[in-house]
Amino acid sequence: MAWSTSELAELAGTTVNTVRHYHRVGLLEQPERRANGYKQYRARHLARVIPIRRLRELGVPLAEIGSLGAAGGDAAGTLRALDVELAASIERLQRARTELAVVLRDRASLDVPPEFSSVEERLTDADRALVTICTQFYDRDALDDIRRMIEVEPTDIDRDFTALPPDASEATRRDLVERMVPLLDRHLADHPWLSDPLPRLSTSATAARDALHRVLPDLYNGAQRDVLRRAMLVVLDPPT
């Protein structure tokens, strides 16, 4: 019993073009032909196409399928690497479902990271942009801590910092710095990683630092940045 290309493809659950491609890349031997030139596929061809299709569905690249059964080939290593990739894909999909569940449950805005949906109403436009950018650089534990810091932020400090004009007087700046220092002290005590964020970064420290240095001038005016800088200096290097 022999099959045509289309019959073989249908039996194997694939397409004629895919069977032809397997021939081109050397994964499937050419069959005998009838006198009229039509191909005659046999059981060995079907038994070859089916595992190739299955391996492709598992995610094994075509370039590596040929070596899986070859003498000296590292089939186990290839499959272990694939398993690691699949585990990462599953984790990404589970994270995506979790984020979608939060958006649907809380009817959260799509322009705010799901981790911050509970504090969305407290965020200014600048804050929204900053926390969105932070999701690219910090791991999930760090983002949870940042959300907790926002939750305990006194509303009066939030209000006065947001309203601080670029030409704020020295007295106004100094007063806000003095009010912010105890809060920053508390944040550092509750979340020690803030003084050494490297273990909580999901990217290189250089990339994160460069990005933040570039975005802060776009999000906050000179007086606001000055207050933040002075408050952090007091916290990290308190006067003796």
Legacy VTK file of the C-alpha trace (Angstrom):
# vtk DataFile Version 3.0
C-alpha trace
ASCII
DATASET POLYDATA
POINTS 240 float
0.000 0.000 0.000
1.432 3.370 -1.013
0.207 6.905 -0.498
0.448 10.123 -2.471
1.930 13.256 -0.902
-1.491 14.633 -0.023
-2.594 11.309 1.449
0.561 11.054 3.536
0.109 14.621 4.783
-3.498 13.970 5.774
-2.631 10.756 7.601
0.222 12.465 9.461
-1.881 15.482 10.381
0.220 17.977 8.465
0.283 19.682 5.049
1.704 18.882 1.624
3.993 21.905 1.811
5.310 20.743 5.189
6.099 17.265 3.797
7.940 18.882 0.893
9.858 21.071 3.305
10.930 18.011 5.288
12.381 16.664 2.047
14.229 19.923 1.323
15.909 20.047 4.748
16.864 16.384 4.625
14.588 15.078 7.373
12.525 12.837 5.114
13.947 10.585 2.426
12.513 10.765 -1.051
10.070 7.935 -1.878
10.020 5.764 -4.932
7.968 6.949 -7.888
5.487 5.231 -10.102
6.013 5.073 -13.841
3.913 8.207 -14.185
6.208 10.101 -11.811
3.876 10.204 -8.816
5.487 9.596 -5.429
4.758 6.413 -3.505
5.045 6.909 0.237
5.326 3.838 2.432
4.864 3.040 6.104
8.432 4.111 6.919
7.705 7.594 5.577
4.557 7.931 7.649
6.413 6.609 10.703
9.040 9.318 10.121
6.716 12.267 9.479
4.583 11.690 12.581
7.423 12.055 15.147
8.864 15.022 13.236
5.485 16.757 13.478
5.211 15.850 17.169
8.686 17.205 17.927
7.859 20.435 16.059
4.690 20.794 18.141
6.848 20.391 21.248
8.989 23.267 20.021
12.098 21.415 18.811
13.675 23.401 15.929
13.825 21.572 12.609
17.582 22.063 12.510
17.931 19.984 15.688
15.458 17.197 14.919
17.816 15.387 12.591
20.493 15.089 15.240
18.215 13.855 18.024
18.421 10.230 16.964
21.915 10.415 15.506
24.831 8.629 17.132
26.648 11.039 19.393
23.755 13.490 19.400
22.790 15.120 22.667
19.073 14.360 22.572
18.692 14.629 26.347
20.420 18.018 26.418
18.228 19.359 23.629
15.070 18.170 25.343
16.152 19.546 28.725
16.786 22.943 27.136
13.372 22.766 25.517
11.805 21.890 28.858
13.381 24.997 30.413
11.945 27.135 27.586
8.506 25.590 28.006
8.577 26.185 31.767
9.426 29.849 31.138
6.601 30.112 28.601
4.139 28.588 31.048
5.259 31.042 33.732
4.759 33.967 31.341
1.290 32.740 30.419
0.330 32.227 34.063
1.573 35.728 34.875
-0.444 37.116 31.965
-3.589 35.365 33.228
-2.990 36.711 36.734
-2.645 40.244 35.391
-5.773 39.896 33.289
-7.683 38.609 36.320
-6.641 41.690 38.305
-7.698 44.034 35.496
-11.064 42.307 35.109
-11.725 42.005 38.850
-10.756 45.548 39.774
-11.759 47.119 36.456
-8.311 48.651 36.542
-7.043 51.098 33.976
-4.946 49.480 31.269
-2.339 52.240 31.467
-1.407 51.295 35.041
0.589 48.126 35.769
-1.680 45.536 37.444
0.590 45.516 40.494
-0.476 49.100 41.171
-4.201 48.892 40.486
-4.990 49.184 44.212
-3.216 52.567 44.415
-4.211 53.828 40.984
-6.227 56.755 42.342
-3.193 58.039 44.254
-0.939 58.183 41.208
-0.341 61.332 39.221
0.393 61.084 35.514
4.106 61.306 36.315
3.786 58.576 38.935
1.950 56.328 36.491
4.708 56.719 33.950
7.408 56.073 36.545
5.887 52.897 37.979
5.234 51.625 34.456
8.902 52.123 33.609
9.950 50.499 36.892
8.170 47.284 35.899
10.829 46.864 33.227
13.691 46.911 35.705
12.538 45.490 39.053
11.348 42.021 39.990
7.863 41.328 41.293
8.879 41.423 44.978
10.400 44.871 44.500
7.267 46.097 42.713
5.133 44.818 45.581
7.314 46.785 47.999
7.016 49.942 45.882
3.235 49.563 45.930
3.304 49.229 49.730
5.375 52.411 49.971
2.772 54.256 47.932
0.012 52.892 50.162
1.575 54.395 53.311
2.561 57.694 51.695
0.887 60.548 53.617
-1.561 62.311 51.344
-0.382 65.761 52.422
3.190 65.026 51.322
1.860 63.594 48.054
-0.235 66.701 47.504
2.492 69.217 48.307
5.151 67.384 46.268
2.833 67.188 43.248
1.955 70.878 43.540
5.567 72.029 44.056
6.272 74.670 41.381
9.601 74.842 39.528
10.406 78.161 41.227
9.573 76.982 44.754
11.368 78.986 47.423
14.217 77.598 49.491
12.023 77.638 52.587
9.302 75.642 50.834
11.817 73.095 49.572
13.498 72.747 52.954
10.159 72.229 54.686
9.187 69.464 52.253
12.582 67.797 52.607
12.211 67.752 56.393
8.777 66.154 56.108
9.943 63.570 53.593
13.037 62.386 55.492
11.151 60.415 58.203
9.085 58.744 55.502
12.174 57.760 53.518
13.802 56.503 56.716
10.782 54.288 57.256
10.903 52.998 53.689
14.579 52.069 54.041
13.941 50.344 57.363
11.017 48.360 55.936
12.721 47.627 52.616
16.522 47.515 53.045
17.057 46.557 49.404
16.371 50.199 48.450
19.926 51.102 49.450
21.294 48.236 47.323
18.719 47.387 44.632
20.971 45.146 42.538
19.480 41.820 43.795
15.979 43.073 42.955
16.776 44.163 39.408
15.573 42.108 36.462
18.061 43.851 34.158
21.528 45.343 34.456
22.101 48.014 37.074
23.631 50.282 34.425
20.568 50.069 32.194
18.187 50.741 35.084
20.214 53.653 36.444
20.599 55.219 32.998
16.886 54.916 32.249
15.846 56.480 35.549
18.316 59.342 35.159
16.840 60.041 31.737
13.155 59.830 32.647
13.110 61.765 35.926
13.726 65.159 34.224
10.807 64.424 31.896
8.444 63.543 34.735
9.307 65.932 37.561
10.330 69.562 37.551
13.633 70.896 38.872
12.290 71.768 42.316
10.755 68.304 42.765
13.993 66.591 41.752
15.938 68.865 44.070
13.714 67.941 47.011
14.053 64.229 46.262
17.837 64.505 45.950
18.249 66.447 49.189
15.938 64.137 51.134
17.816 61.058 49.926
21.160 62.630 50.839
19.950 63.228 54.382
18.680 59.649 54.686
21.713 57.944 53.138
24.312 60.256 54.636
22.796 61.802 57.757
24.672 64.716 59.373
26.722 63.800 62.408
LINES 1 241
240 0 1 2 3 4 5 6 7 8 9 10 11 12 13 14 15 16 17 18 19 20 21 22 23 24 25 26 27 28 29 30 31 32 33 34 35 36 37 38 39 40 41 42 43 44 45 46 47 48 49 50 51 52 53 54 55 56 57 58 59 60 61 62 63 64 65 66 67 68 69 70 71 72 73 74 75 76 77 78 79 80 81 82 83 84 85 86 87 88 89 90 91 92 93 94 95 96 97 98 99 100 101 102 103 104 105 106 107 108 109 110 111 112 113 114 115 116 117 118 119 120 121 122 123 124 125 126 127 128 129 130 131 132 133 134 135 136 137 138 139 140 141 142 143 144 145 146 147 148 149 150 151 152 153 154 155 156 157 158 159 160 161 162 163 164 165 166 167 168 169 170 171 172 173 174 175 176 177 178 179 180 181 182 183 184 185 186 187 188 189 190 191 192 193 194 195 196 197 198 199 200 201 202 203 204 205 206 207 208 209 210 211 212 213 214 215 216 217 218 219 220 221 222 223 224 225 226 227 228 229 230 231 232 233 234 235 236 237 238 239
